[in-house]
Amino acid sequence: MDEISTQLRAATADPPPSRIDVDGLIRADGRRRRQRAWVWGGTGVAATVAAVLVAPALVAGGPAAGPAALPWTSASTGSTSPAVSLCTGVSPKPSGPQPPLQSYGTVRVRPTEPPASGVARLTGTLREVLRARLPAGVGAESLQPGCTEPQFQYHPSYREYEVGARLRRGRESGFLLFRIMPTARDEAQPDCAYAPNQEDCTVVRHPDGTATVRSTLPGERGQEQLSVLVVRPDGSSVLAITNNFRSEPRGGSTTTAAAPLLTLDQLDELARTPGLTLYP
């Protein structure tokens, strides 16, 4: 298991208690998400790392791709930019039994872009937008060893792209996650039934046809988790999560900032970056 898996486990394991109906969340998740083994914690993070970050090796019959430099398309100009440096494999190294290929109905035929190209393109877009749009004084650190900036990785069993990062502002920090996936047919009409916290959720519809399901989930001692599910008209969905705590491997949690380092509006804006799509 690679370092990002360890970090994501720590970020989602044994979260602080909340008033949320966990059983209800599990039932809702089962209704809407492609038979995926998600475990909902008291803070609402879907602890997917056990099922997702231990994905099998990428590409036909070979190991996960090593560091590389590949061209990518700029999110702002649409033009091909100089090669982006991939500081780790295109897919995480396998560890333990791997889940079968997940299959579910999507609103659009699945993309045919090679995963290595998708990783380079999405990574370049993400790094560009984080440099340009993070609030003043906030930076993003990679959770992957050998990487100075976050890099997406592709998970073949789920055919999704995912990246985790640590936000920093002085001594304060917070967790940040992005996942990009094909929109399932039953998610084509966004609804708060899909939110981690249905008690604090809104659906926002944007002029370009994009809809976002925005939710805030409280923990203890001022801890809070923000989530945004972006449903694009092009058939892509983006899940973005951030928080202001760190769950400890032996239980309990540590507050890492007075509040999440991004607001819900800022998280929504980042997740709606045009280049974060499966259909460029």
MISEDREN-363454 format. One record per residue (C-alpha): x, y, z; residue in three letters. Coordinates in steps of 0.25 Angstrom, whole numbers, plus 5000, padded with zeros to 4 digits. Layout:
// residues N
XYZala ...
// end
This chain:
// residues 280
500050005000met 500550144996asp 500750265005glu 499450335000ile 498650215004ser 499250225018thr 498950365019gln 497550355014leu 497250245024arg 497650335035ala 496850445030ala 495550355030thr 495750255041ala 495050265054asp 494450405052pro 493850485064pro 492350465067pro 491250545060ser 489750545061arg 489650485047ile 488850355044asp 489950265039val 489050145036asp 488250245027gly 489450285020leu 489850145017ile 488450115011arg 488550245003ala 489850214998asp 489450074994gly 488350124986arg 489150214978arg 490650174976arg 491050054968arg 491149944978gln 492350004984arg 492849964998ala 492850105004trp 492850115019val 492250245025trp 492850305037gly 492250395047gly 492850515039thr 492250475026gly 493550435018val 493250315010ala 494550235014ala 494750185000thr 496250165002val 496250015005ala 495449984993ala 495950094983val 497350124986leu 497849984986val 497449974971ala 498149874962pro 499349914953ala 498949994941leu 499049964926val 498949834919ala 499749734927gly 500749824932gly 501149894945pro 500750034949ala 501350134941ala 502550204947gly 502850354947pro 502750414934ala 502550544926ala 501350554918leu 500650674910pro 499350724916trp 498250824911thr 498150954919ser 496850974926ala 496851124923ser 497251124909thr 496950984903gly 498350984897ser 499350874899thr 500350914909ser 501750864912pro 501850734918ala 501450714933val 502350634942ser 501650514948leu 502350484961cys 501750354964thr 501050234956gly 499850254948val 499150154957ser 499450124971pro 500249994974lys 499349874977pro 499249824991ser 498349704995gly 497149644987pro 496649744977gln 495149774974pro 494549724961pro 494349834950leu 493149914955gln 492049934944ser 490850024945tyr 489950094936gly 490450234932thr 489750354925val 490850354914arg 491750254908val 492950234916arg 494150314912pro 495250254903thr 496450344907glu 497650254911pro 497750264927pro 499250314926ala 498750434917ser 497550454926gly 498450464939val 499450564932ala 498350654927arg 497550654940leu 498850664948thr 499250784940gly 497850854941thr 497850824956leu 499150884959arg 498851004950glu 497551034958val 498151014971leu 499251114969arg 498251214963ala 497051204972arg 497451154986leu 497151264996pro 498351355000ala 499351285009gly 498751145006val 499651044999gly 499450894995ala 500450784998glu 500450654992ser 500150525001leu 500950444991gln 502450414994pro 503350474984gly 502350574979cys 502350724982thr 501050754976glu 499750664976pro 499550564965gln 498350494961phe 498350344960gln 497450254952tyr 496750134959his 496450024948pro 495449944956ser 494550074958tyr 495050144945arg 495150274953glu 496250374956tyr 496550414970glu 497550504977val 497750544992gly 498550664997ala 498850735010arg 498450885011leu 499450975019arg 499351115024arg 500451145034gly 500251045045arg 498751005041glu 498450895031ser 497350815025gly 497050695016phe 496550715002leu 496050604993leu 495650604978phe 494950494971arg 494550494956ile 493550384951met 492550364940pro 491150404945thr 490250294948ala 488850294942arg 488250304956asp 489050424959glu 488650504947ala 487650584955gln 488450634967pro 487750614981asp 488150634995cys 487750494998ala 489150464993tyr 489850565002ala 490650525014pro 489750615023asn 488350625018gln 488050725029glu 489050825024asp 488950815009cys 488650904997thr 488650874982val 489150994974val 488850994959arg 489851084951his 489651154937pro 490451054929asp 489550934933gly 490450884944thr 489850854958ala 490550834971thr 490050764984val 490650844995arg 490750785009ser 491350825023thr 491550715033leu 491950755048pro 492850675057gly 493350715071glu 494150825076arg 493850915064gly 494250805054gln 493550815041glu 493450745028gln 493050805015leu 492650735002ser 492250764988val 491750674977leu 491750734964val 490950674953val 491350724939arg 490450734927pro 491550654919asp 491350534927gly 492450554938ser 492350564953ser 493350624962val 493350594977leu 494150694986ala 494350685001ile 495150765011thr 495150775026asn 495950835038asn 496350705046phe 497250585045arg 496750455050ser 497750375058glu 498150235054pro 497850185069arg 496550265070gly 496150405073gly 496350525065ser 497250655065thr 496650785061thr 497650845050thr 497050985048ala 495951075054ala 495151045042ala 495350975028pro 496351055020leu 495351065008leu 493951115009thr 492751035003leu 492751134992asp 494251124989gln 494150974989leu 492950974979asp 493751074970glu 494950984970leu 494150854967ala 493450924955arg 494850954948thr 494450934934pro 495650844931gly 495350744943leu 494450654933thr 494550524927leu 494150574913tyr 495150684910pro 
// end
